[in-house]
Every structure is written in C-alpha cells, then in structure tokens.
Amino acid sequence: MNFSELFKLSSLLCKFSPDGKYLASCVQYRLVVRDANTLQVVQLYTCLDQIQHIEWSADSLFILCALYKRGLVQVWSLEQPEWHCKIDEGSAGLVASCWSPDGRHILNTTEFHLRITVWSLCTKSVSYIKYPKACQQGLAFTRDGRYLALAERRDCRDYVSIFVCSDWQLLRHFDTDTQDLAGIEWAPNGCVLAAWDSCLEYKVLLYSLDGRLLSTYCAYEWSLGIKSVAWSPSSQFLAVGSYDGKVGDGPRGEARRRPLGGSDPRGFPPQVRVLNHVTWKMITEFGHPATINNPKIVVYKEAEKSPPLGLGRLAFLPPRAVAGPLSSPESKYEIAEVPVSLQTLKPAADRANPRIGIGALAFSPDNYFLATRNDNIPNAVWVWDVQKLRLFAVLEQLSAVRAFQWDPRQPRLAVCTGGSKVYLWSPAGCVSVQVPGEGDFQVLSLCWHLSGDSLALLGKDHFCLCFLETEEGVGTASGQRGDHT
C-alpha cells in the first residue's frame, strides 16, 4: 500500500466524482477539485460562506455546495469554470439539498420541511412539492433515475407520493399504515419500495411501483423496533436491523420480548432479520451474542504491540517517521480461540437514543456477504455469509468502530475506529495498516474509489489517499492474517 501526503479538510467533506476522475474536498469556504490519480488541483472555487454539504451531479460535470446557514446553494461547472449558479431560498431557509438523477435539477428542502423546491438549471423553472416529512430517509430516487418517492405528512397521517422525474408529475399517492414513518428506500431494481415505522413500532411495508401494498412484516410488538434497513445489490434480500430481538416463543407461540438494554441474561441479542423477495417473509435471523462458541467462526482480535525502540535506532530515524507511525503502538490481528467473549457496553436505558441495536448494515457488491455492527458491542464488526446464512467472521477492534464500507468491485471491507490505522478484511483474512503522517492523524470516516484501487481516509482537519496494489491485492497480504502491514 502507498499513502499520499495529508491535505487539509473541513467537516469530513470529501467525495469522489461518480466517473472516478476527480476528488472534491472542502476547506472552510473553498472547494478544491483534484485529479483522483495524481491529486493535482484541477479547479479551485470560492464560496460565499463555509460549506456544509457537497454533492456531485450524476454525470460528474457539476458540483453543488450547500451553505445551510445562509440558505444558499452554489453550483460550479468543471467544463466551464467561469460559469456558476447561485440559488437563494431567502426567508424560507434551507436544511437539505440534493441533485436529481439527471444532474440538471436541484431539490432544496426548506426549514421546518414546509416544501421542496425543484430548480431547473436548464430552463430556470421552479416547481414546488408540498408536505415533505421531516424524517431521516424521506426522499428516495430509483437507481435508473426515473422515479422519486417522497414521504409526506398530511393531516397527522403518513403518505408516500411517487413522481416522474422527467416532468415532476405525480404518478401515485397513497397512505401508509404507519404511526410515524421513519424512512423509505427503493430496491436496486426499482420495483419495490420499502417503508418502515419509527423505532417505537416494528413494521416494514413493501409497496409496488403503482402503490399496491405487497406485504407487511412485523417481528414483534411493544418494544423498540427497527434501527437500520439495507437492500442487497440483487434486490433479493432486505435486511432489517432491530433494537430488541425476539427471545423465543411463549406457550401459545407468541414472541416474547426481552427488556430494554440488550443485556438479557439468557443471551438473546438484537437481531438482523433477512426477508426474501418472493414471499417477503423472513428466511433467517442473525443474532449478535456477546460470546462466540462456534469453532467454525473465525474471530480476529486486534492486538497491540509496542515496537522495541533502541537509542541507536532512534538516532537514524527520519523526522517524519518519528512523528508518525512510531508515536502509536503497532497492531496486528490474531485469530482467537473459541469461546471468545466480546467487549460489551451497558447502555443508559433512561436516556434518549441508547446505544443498543443494529446500527449499521451493508451488503457486499457481489451479494455474498453482509457486514453489521451491534451498537451494544461497539468494537466488533460481524461478517455474515449470505449464501449459507451463517456467521462467517467477527472482527474485534481495540476501539469502537466508527465506519465500515465495502469495496465497490470485490468483497473487501474497510474499517476505521477513529485511530491512526485502517483495517481491511477479505475472505482470505485481515490486515491492520498504520497510516503514515505527521502528527496525530485520526481516521474518522472513509470512502472507496469507484475502481476499488484507492481509498480516501478522512480525519477532522486532514485527509489522505490510500492506494492499494492491484496486482497483489488484499487477499495476498491478508493471507498472512496475523502480520502487520
């Protein structure tokens, strides 16, 4: 692996263009566009205030910068650097901004979610969509860019409207049987829309493109419900992560509930339930216990080892090396022998947003693996074999997992924990990689390049690129498993 030098960054705003040619990053009110391979600056734009959100258009020709504090959106062109666009929402304010799939319309959500304004860069026309609901995932485009689904709230009831993106005409409008709609997401093939209720009620509803209710799934009642949802790339599976799992069947076959907090002494943890696309019934559930007993499961534990430092060795080290990797201990993965007890966290059940449940879900691009994180066991990443419907491996880190993301081209998972290392997993094994750099560079987030050949590592004030050797790959390096790279 090779690492670039550190570049300045603000608010973790760093994104590759969809075509993979460019890398955009923000430094306060400046937008810097670099060549993704050479990292040479291609364009430098100056905004009117600090940038709070950036997004590439689908064709990589434009990039928008949202200045929420000022209620402004500024749009820049890579082909014509002298061209620029400014959208001012005025007194209505601005809380969210995004591109339409055609890359020629911008959707702005005003404060208090009063409306969504659709601005056309080509005709300069303006359209309005009323009643958008204030929820985390209330707006979803199909992957082919033809349709938009929008969660709405009218007269104290939840609705979903489906629009045709070519002319923004309403195609379907229907109500949802939810108490408080929390999010919507299209299947990758664009045929099914998943909608789910708030965390207070476990309910998933599946709708067709014409608004027909295909199925409703409810795992249990009277307990905290859904925390995360993810479609598989093939649209064959829908994974649903819960706060509280089912702990067994009562005398009449009903599901009993375990108490809030994720610490049932009988050892029934939060679950990931996988629904199939034929009957929309559950085909399996993946539990996340604090103890791994199955000898067929490989458990990788990160181990720290301080390198021996002699006076003679220190005398010949370059200044950068002294300030970089040697300032933190080396780490490597060791394969633990079962049974393995994972580090658990006792959540504060009397506070809002307790750290329990399945907080993150992600399928690998080839549909073979599913990576999950149980917030009650924050240091572990669970990797499941989707074909055999079983646990494949567990990675236990020394620190809490901040983020993980799959390589877009192959089953290779990158993990960061807020430290100076990045971790890579593949079916062949694991590696722990120290990020060289001056000072204390902490990796808080990461982002893969479209090709999977490089990885952007994002810190609080800086970022760098990690270039992976394609001819060797992670599989070869991680075959050593316990070795530090």
N, C-alpha and C positions, 0 to 999 in steps of 0.2 A: 504493500500500500504506500501511496505517496500523498502528502498533505501540502496544500497551498499555504501561503502566508495568511495571517489574520487580517481581515478587513473590518472596518467599522460598521456597526449595525445598530438600529433602534427598533424597539418593540417587537423583536423577532420577525420583522417584515422582510422576508427573503423568499422569492419564488422563481422556479424555472418556467420559461415560456412553454406553452403546450407543444411546440415543434422541437423543443430541446436545444435551440440555438442560443438562447440568451438566459441570463440570470439577472433578475431585478432585485435590488436591495434599497433600503431607506436609511438615511442618516438625518434624523430630525426632519427638516423640511425639504431635503434633497432626495431625488430619486436617481439612483445610479444603475445603468443598464450595462452589463458586461457580456463579453463573449463567453459562453459556457465552457469552452475548451481552453482558451488562452487566458481568460479572466481579464483581458484588456477592456478598458472602458470604451463602450460604443457610443453611449449618449449619457448626458447629464442634464437633468431637468430640475428646476427650482419651483417649488410650490409656494403658496401664499402663507401657509402655516404648517405646523407639524403634521406629518402624515400618520393616519391611524389605521388605514387599510389600503392594500393594493390588490389588483386583480388583472390578469392578462385576458385579452379577448381570445376567443377560440382559435382564431387564425394567426395569433401572435403579432398582429400588426399594430394593435393599440394596447395601452395600459392605463387603467384608471387609478386615481389616488383619491381616497375619501378623507375629507377634513371634517369630521363629525362636529367638532366644537364650533366651527364656522358655518355648518350647514352647506358645505361646498363639495363638489366633485370636480376634479380637474383631469382631463383626458389628454394623453400625449400619443403622438404618432411616431413610429420608428422609421417609416418610409419617408415621411415629410417632417423633419424635426422642427421646421418653422411653424407647422400647424399645431394648434392647440384648441381645446374646448373647455369652457367653464360652465358648470351647472350650479345655480344658486337656488336652494329651496326656500330661501327667505325665512319668514317668521314661522313657517311650518316645521323647520328644523330637519335634522337628518340622523337616523340611527342605524341604517344599513344601506349598502349599495352593492349591486352586482351586475354582471353582463348578462344579456340574453344569449342563447346559443349561437345566434348568427353574428355576434360581435358588432352589431350596429345599433343596438338598443341598450339603454341603461335603466335598470329598475331601482328607484330610490324609495326607501320606506321612511316616512316622516315620523316625527316624535309622537309618542302615545299611540303609534300604529293607526293613525287616522286614515291613511290611504297609502297606496303605492303609485308612484308616478313613473310612467314609461316614457322615456325621452328617446327620440329617434335622431341619430347623428346624420342620417342621410336627408330626411325631409324636414327636420327640425320640428316635427309634430309632437304633440304631448297627449298621452292618454292617462286615464285615472282608473285605478281599481280600488273599490271601497271595501271596508270591513276586514282588512287583514288581521289575523290573530297574532297576539304577542306570545309566541312560543319559540322554542329553540330551533326547530326544524319545520317551519311553517310554509316553506316555499321549495318546490322541487321540480326540476326540468327532466324530461325523459332524455336518455342518452343520445338519441338521434336528433334532439333539439326541436321536435315538432310540437310538443305539448308542455304546458305549465300547469302544475297542480298547486293550489293555494288554500291553506287553512284559513277559515273565516269564523268570526264570532258575530252573530246577529241575534238580537232579542234573547240573550242569555242561552243560546244554543250554538252548537258547533256545526259547521258546514265545510264542504270542500267544493271548490269551483275548478273546473278544468278549462283552460284557454288554449286556443290555437295560436301558436307563436308567430305565424306568418302575418296575421292581421289583428291579433289580440281580441278576437271574438270569443264569446263564451260558448263552449261546447256542451258542458254538462254542469249541473249544480245539484248537489244532494246533501242531505243532513247526515251526520254520523252519530251513531248510538254511543256517545262518549260523555262522561261527566265533564272532563276538561282535556280536550285534545292536546297532546304534547308534541306530536310530530308526525310527518308524512315522508315517505320515501318510495320512489319508483323502483321496481325491479330493473336490473340492467337491460332486459329485453323490452322494457316499456309497456308490457302487457298488464301488469298488476301493480296496484298502488297499496302500500301498507300504511295503515294509520294506527296509532296507539294512544292509549289514555295516559293520564298523569300517573305519577308514582303511587298515588293513593288507591289506584284500582288496576288490577292486572287484566288488560283487554287489548287484543290485537285484532284489527279488522282488515280484511283483504277485499279490495274493490277492483273491478274490471275497468277498462278504459271508458266504457259507456256509463259508469256509475253503478253497476249492479254489485250488490254485496255477495261476494263469492263464499266467504267463510268468516266465522268469528272464533277466536281462540282465547280461552280463559283458563289458566292453570290452577288458580286458587282465588279465594276471596278473603276479605277482612285482614289484609296485611299489605305491607308495601309491595308494589308491583314491579313495573318494567323500568329498567335503568338504561339499557342500551339495545340497539337493534342493528343488524347488518345483513345485507343480501350477499349471497355467494355470486361470483362473477358469471356463473352459468344460469343464474336465476332459478336454480333447482331447490335451493335451501334458503330459509330465512332463520337466522339465529337470533334468539331473544334472550337477553341477559336480565336477570331479576335481582331485586334486593334480597328477598327471602325465598328460600326454596321449599318445595314440598318435602315433608319429612316422613311420609308414609301414609298408609291408608287406615282409616278408622274402622270401627266394627261394621259400618254399613257401606264401606267403600269410599266414603268421602275423604278428601285430602285434609290432613291435619296441618296446622300451622305451627311453625316454631317461633319463639319470641324474638322481638326486635333486638338486633345487636350482633347476629352472626356467630354466637358462641354457644350454641346448643350442646350440652354435654354429651348427647348421643352422636354428635359429629356429622350432622346433616347440614352442609354448607349451601350458600347461594348457588343457583343452577343456571346453566345455559341450555335452553330448550331449542331443538332444531326441528322446524316444520318442513314438510315436503311440499312440492309444488303441484302434486296430483290431487291429494285429498285435503291438503292444508292441515293435516293432523301431525302431532308430534311423533317423530321417528326415534328420537333418543333424547336423553338429557345428560349433560355433563356437570358433575359435581366438582367442587373445588375444596377438598378436605385439607386440613392443616397437617395431616400425616400421610405420607405416601408409603404404601405397604407392598405394592405390586413389584416384583423383581424385574418384570419386563419393561418397566418405565425407566428411562434414563433421566436422572436428576443431576443437572450441572450446578455446582455451587461455586460461586466466585470466592476465591481465597486470596488474601493479601499477603505479600511477601516483600519485606523491605530489603532492597539490594545492599550488599556489603559495600561500604564506601571507605576506601583506604586513602590516607593522605596523599600518597603518590599518585593515585588515580585522579583525585580531585585536581591536582596541580596541572594536569594535561587536558582537562575538560574545557571545551569552548564555553563562553559565557551563556549562549542560548541554551545549551544542554543543561547547565546548572540551574537556570531559571525555569526550565520546562519540566521534562519527564522526571528528573531526579528529585523534584520538590514534592512529589507524591509517590507513595509506595507502588511497586509493581503489583499486578493482579493477574490471575490466571483462573481457568475453570478446572475444577476437579470433579470427577464422577463419584457421587456419594453412594454409599451402600444403604440399601433399604433395611429397615424402615427409616424414613427421613422426616423429621419434624420441621416444618416451615415456620418462619417467624410470623406471628400474628399480631394484629393491632386491635386493641379493645376500643371500639368506637364510643363516642359520647352520645348515648341514645336520647338524651334530653336536649340536644342541640339540633339546629337545622342542618340538613344535608350531612347526615352521619356517614362516615367512611366505611360503608358496607356495600355489598353487592358487586355485580359485574360492571365495572366502569368503562371497559374498553373491549371491543370486538373487532377482528379484522380477518378476512379470508385471504389466503394466498392467491396470486393471479391465476394459477393453474387449477384452483378449486380443490387442491389436495389437503391443505392444512387450514386450521382455524387457530388464531392466537387470541388469548383472553387475559384479562387482569382482574383478579378479585381484590377490590379495594380494602378488604379486611386482611389480606395478605399482600401488602403493597410491594414487597421486594421480589415477587415472583411473576414470571410470565409462563403461561400454560400453552402448550402447543398440542393440538388435537389432530388426529388422523381422521379426516372426513370420510374417506372411503371405508375404513374399517370401524369407524365410530368408536374410537377409543383414545385414551390419552397416550400421546407419543413421547413427549419430553416435557420437563419442567426446568426453567432457568431461575435460580435463586441468586439475586444480586446482594451486594453488601448495603446498598441504599435503595430507597423507594424508586420504582420505575416511573419515569416522567412521561416517556412516549415510546412507542414502537411503530414500525412501518415496514411493509413488505416491499421487496424489490419488485418493480413492475414487470420484470421479464422472467423471473425464476423464483422458486420457493426459498428465499433468503431473507431473513428477518433482521432488521437493525433496531437496536435498543439503546436508549440513553437514560441515565439516572441523575442527571444534574451534576455529574462529576467531570473529570478531565479525560474520561475514557468513552469509547463507543464499543458496543458489543454486537457481534454478528453470529447468527445461528443459521445453519442449513442442515438438511438431513444427515450430513456427514459429521457434524459436530459444531463446536463453538470456539470463538476466539474473543479475547479481550484485547483491545487496541488502545494504547496510550496516544492521545492527541498531542503532538509536539507544539510548543508555542511559548512565547514569553509571557510570564505572569501566570495568573490562575484563570485559565480559560475553562469555563464550565459549560458542558453541552446540555442545553435545556430543551431543545427540540431538534428535529432532523427532517430532511426532505430528499427523496431519491430523484435522480435524473431519469428522464424517460427511458433511456437506454439501459439503466441499471449499472453503468460504468462508473458513476460518481455519486457522491452523497454530500449534501450540504449540511454542515453541523452548525447549529445556531446557538449563540450564547447571549448573555444580557447586553453586551456592548460590542461584540465582535462575532464574525462568522468565518468559517474556512471551508474548503472543499477537500473531501477525501476521495482520491482517485484509486479505484480498485483495478488490480492487474487482471485483465480479462483472460489471458492465456493460462493463468494459474487458478484464479477464482477462489472463492471462499471455501469451496469443498475441499480443495487440496490442502489449504492452510489449516482448516479446521479438522482435517483428518487426524492431526496430532492431538486434538482435543484439549489436553492439559497444558499445551505450550502457550507461552505468551508471545504475541507478535509485536 
